[in-house]
Amino acid sequence: MIQNHLHKFFPKNVGGFNIWHCTFQGSNYFPAKRMRARVVATIHDLNFLHEGIPADQQNKHHKKVQQLIERADKIVAISNFVKKDIIDTFNVNSRKVEVIYHGHNKPAYSEFTQPSTTYNKPFFFFRTGHHKPEKNFHVLPAMLLKNDYELIIAGVAPKAIMKH
């Protein structure tokens, strides 16, 4: 089904579903309560609690997540850290929250591109993901001081980093 912003107000073709999985904690898309679908919600992180954003923004995010928790029949946290954050921060029964880690699908192909750089040191740190300030990417080079490790980086870098 193609999603449309109007589906927030007028859900389309959801009457026959028993379970609705909200995979994004900021989503506004839910089945109408009259449809009686059970709701499973995945919470990936509560970064707004830890990033030092202004109190009014924190309150806005807190309210939205609390509404999600109240609407959901089951909450999926992607780690024990996130589960603890949820239980410590929100009005929720801890039995409602389960940890299910992110999965990984093995690529369907077996050939991989050989890196152009060779690594000669016996140990290394490998960092993958989005290189955003809130992910603490900037602290990684300090780990290389006074050791014989290399830092290997994979993932998506902001355009500002890619220009350097």
C-alpha positions as CSV (number, residue, x, y, z in Angstrom):
1,M,0.0,0.0,0.0
2,I,1.4,3.4,-0.9
3,Q,1.4,5.7,2.2
4,N,-0.1,9.1,2.1
5,H,-0.1,11.8,4.8
6,L,-3.9,11.7,4.8
7,H,-3.8,8.2,6.1
8,K,-3.0,9.6,9.5
9,F,-6.6,10.8,9.6
10,F,-8.3,8.3,7.3
11,P,-6.6,4.9,7.4
12,K,-6.9,3.1,4.2
13,N,-7.3,-0.7,3.9
14,V,-6.3,-1.5,7.5
15,G,-9.6,-2.9,8.7
16,G,-8.5,-6.5,8.2
17,F,-5.2,-6.4,10.1
18,N,-4.8,-7.8,13.6
19,I,-1.4,-6.3,14.3
20,W,0.1,-2.9,13.4
21,H,3.9,-2.6,13.7
22,C,5.1,1.0,14.1
23,T,8.8,0.8,13.2
24,F,9.5,4.4,13.8
25,Q,9.0,6.0,17.2
26,G,8.1,9.3,15.7
27,S,5.4,8.0,13.5
28,N,1.9,9.5,13.4
29,Y,0.5,6.5,11.4
30,F,-1.7,4.2,13.5
31,P,-4.9,2.3,12.9
32,A,-8.0,3.9,14.4
33,K,-8.7,2.6,17.8
34,R,-12.1,1.4,16.6
35,M,-10.3,-1.1,14.3
36,R,-9.0,-3.0,17.3
37,A,-5.6,-3.9,15.7
38,R,-2.9,-4.6,18.3
39,V,0.0,-2.2,18.1
40,V,3.7,-3.2,18.4
41,A,6.0,-0.2,18.5
42,T,9.8,-0.3,18.0
43,I,11.9,2.4,19.8
44,H,15.4,2.7,18.4
45,D,16.8,5.3,20.8
46,L,15.9,8.1,23.1
47,N,18.8,10.4,22.0
48,F,16.7,13.5,22.9
49,L,17.3,12.6,26.5
50,H,21.1,12.6,26.1
51,E,21.9,15.3,23.5
52,G,21.4,18.4,25.6
53,I,18.6,19.8,23.5
54,P,16.4,22.6,24.9
55,A,13.9,21.5,27.5
56,D,10.9,22.5,25.3
57,Q,12.1,20.1,22.6
58,Q,12.8,17.4,25.1
59,N,9.3,17.8,26.5
60,K,7.8,17.6,23.0
61,H,9.7,14.4,22.2
62,H,8.9,12.9,25.6
63,K,5.2,13.6,25.1
64,K,5.2,11.9,21.7
65,V,7.0,8.8,22.9
66,Q,4.7,8.6,26.0
67,Q,1.7,8.7,23.6
68,L,3.3,5.9,21.5
69,I,3.9,3.8,24.7
70,E,0.3,4.3,25.8
71,R,-1.1,3.4,22.3
72,A,1.1,0.3,22.0
73,D,0.3,-3.2,23.3
74,K,4.0,-4.2,23.1
75,I,7.2,-2.1,22.9
76,V,10.3,-3.4,21.2
77,A,13.6,-1.9,22.3
78,I,16.6,-2.5,20.1
79,S,19.0,-2.9,23.1
80,N,19.0,-3.4,26.8
81,F,20.3,0.2,27.1
82,V,17.2,1.5,25.3
83,K,14.9,-0.7,27.3
84,K,16.4,0.7,30.6
85,D,16.0,4.2,29.2
86,I,12.3,3.5,28.4
87,I,11.5,2.0,31.8
88,D,13.5,4.7,33.7
89,T,12.0,7.6,31.8
90,F,8.4,6.7,30.9
91,N,5.3,5.6,32.6
92,V,5.3,2.0,31.3
93,N,5.0,-1.5,32.7
94,S,8.4,-3.1,32.3
95,R,6.7,-6.4,31.1
96,K,5.4,-4.5,28.1
97,V,9.0,-3.8,26.9
98,E,11.0,-6.6,25.1
99,V,14.5,-6.4,23.6
100,I,14.9,-7.5,20.0
101,Y,18.2,-6.6,18.5
102,H,18.6,-5.3,15.0
103,G,19.2,-8.1,12.5
104,H,21.6,-8.5,9.7
105,N,20.9,-10.0,6.3
106,K,23.7,-11.7,4.6
107,P,24.1,-10.2,1.1
108,A,22.8,-12.4,-1.7
109,Y,26.0,-12.1,-3.6
110,S,29.3,-13.7,-2.6
111,E,31.8,-11.3,-4.3
112,F,33.0,-8.3,-2.5
113,T,35.2,-5.4,-3.6
114,Q,38.7,-5.6,-2.3
115,P,39.6,-2.4,-0.3
116,S,42.2,-0.2,-2.1
117,T,44.1,0.2,1.1
118,T,45.9,-2.6,2.8
119,Y,46.1,-2.8,6.6
120,N,49.4,-4.0,8.1
121,K,48.7,-3.8,11.8
122,P,47.5,-6.8,13.7
123,F,44.6,-5.1,15.5
124,F,42.1,-2.5,14.4
125,F,39.0,-0.6,15.5
126,F,36.1,-0.8,13.0
127,R,33.5,1.9,13.1
128,T,30.4,1.8,10.9
129,G,27.2,3.9,10.6
130,H,26.3,7.6,10.1
131,H,29.1,9.9,11.1
132,K,27.1,12.4,13.1
133,P,28.3,14.4,16.1
134,E,25.8,12.7,18.4
135,K,27.3,9.3,17.5
136,N,30.6,10.4,19.1
137,F,32.6,9.8,15.9
138,H,35.0,12.6,16.9
139,V,36.4,10.7,19.8
140,L,37.7,7.7,17.8
141,P,41.1,9.1,16.7
142,A,42.1,9.5,20.3
143,M,41.8,5.7,20.7
144,L,44.8,5.3,18.4
145,L,47.2,7.1,20.8
146,K,49.9,5.0,22.3
147,N,48.9,1.7,20.6
148,D,49.5,-0.2,17.4
149,Y,45.9,-0.2,16.2
150,E,44.3,1.1,13.0
151,L,41.0,2.8,12.6
152,I,38.8,1.6,9.8
153,I,35.7,3.6,9.0
154,A,32.7,2.6,6.9
155,G,29.3,4.2,6.5
156,V,27.7,7.5,5.5
157,A,29.6,10.7,6.1
158,P,28.1,14.2,6.0
159,K,29.1,16.1,2.9
160,A,31.2,18.5,5.1
161,I,33.5,15.6,6.1
162,M,33.6,14.2,2.6
163,K,35.0,17.5,1.3
164,H,38.2,17.3,3.5
